[in-house]
Amino acid sequence: MKIIAAVTSGFCILLMAAGLWADPGKGDTPQRGFYLSLTPSAVFSFTVETSSPALSPAKTDAKWGGDIAGALGYRYGDVRVEGEILYGRNSVDRIRFSGGGGEMSGYYDLWGATVNFFYDIPTSVRFRPYVGAGLGGVIFEAHDITLPGFPPTHGRNRLFAYKFMAGISGALTDRWRLLLGYRLMGLGGQDYETGGTPLHGDPIRTHAIQVGVQYYF
């Protein structure tokens, strides 16, 4: 709830800042050119579902976490394309399986790169809704995910990743924009090991709220 409140507050600040700081004598951001962006995200809790011939199917719940992404992009009219790198972490909450479960320690790391494509929907004001999609590859790693009394789970996976994004951005000046958005990220199936026993994880989908800034050269 605190994260949701913080993001809501950030959205209100975005609206106020864009309205107060925008220079009415200047136009929108450049119609073409390069930009840099920095985008922190609040990542919702998610579940990693695993199965093995030797063990019961299990569901491992991750806590709310976060990631941060940096990108170099190019805008041409209402279309943008960018290369992005990102890093994120979610601590583990608990595990559930047939006949047992409990609280766990450890965390999941994610880092990688994607190519993103966006369309900024034209409006008559300085706020623009946007939609986007991205494709790339990430490393998704399980670090010492442990239930007391059981061996830890490890796994380092190179995975295909896809993203869908939507939100709104506001121009502060003809160089700076702020944005607030939503991101859905999908990851492929994973492989882990616990006490010498292999585990396979189902594909994962994560949800995130993003607040970012863009600077146009």
Order of alpha helices (4+ residues) and beta strands (2+ residues): alpha-beta-beta-beta-beta-beta-beta-beta-beta-beta-beta-beta-beta-beta
